[in-house]
Structures are given as C-alpha cells and as structure tokens.
Amino acid sequence: MLSLTEEEFERLVVDELDLLPDDMVDGLDNVVFVTEARPDDGSLDLLGLYDGVAITDRGQYGFGELPDRIILYREPLIHVSADVDELKYQIHVTLVHEIAHFYGIDDEQLHELGWG
C-alpha cells in the first residue's frame, strides 16, 4: 500500500488540479478544494464529495455565502491505488467528478459520459 504524508497528497491534488482544462475550472465560483483523511463515517468507499449548491440549483446566491467545498479523501484514494501513477489518475477522475456536480451534472449523466 502507498504511504504518503498529508502534505505529499495535497501536492498531488494541487498538481492534478493545475492540469485540468481552464474552461472547467474558470467557472468555479466560491469553491474551495480541501483534503481530509476519510469521510465522517470512516469508510474507504467515498473518494470525494461536492458539498454545496450546484450552479443549476442556485436561486438567490450572492455576497456573503459560505464557499462550496470539494473534498478529496486521502485514505480512500490511496486505498484504491496500487502506485503513484494510479493515485494521480484517481485524483484526476475524482476532481472531474466533483467539479461536474458543481455544474449540476448528476451521477447518472457522469456514468453516461464515462466519468462515473
């Protein structure tokens, strides 16, 4: 099993985020990216989470709103990865998946697009 410090994992996340296309990330408004060890339930099943209101569901949304969060879970992502290259791939897919939720794309649509 891979062994990475929290800082090493965060660096991989930042690197993969930097590799995403500009048109995917330029529209992210009031969103922060964070890493956590595991989901609240302690499971290894969830790789990431979009915690917020999708752009398609926003009504009155403006100044003073807390930022939406995209969370990547370090231990589950490491758990499903055999090596660093696979971990980078899993981080990339998870980022795309959670960013898609920000844009209002649900899991069914993501599966149809091959990102599920």
Beta strands, then each sheet from edge to edge (+ up, - down):
strand 1: 31-36
strand 2: 48-51
strand 3: 68-73
sheet 1: 1+ 3+ 2-
end
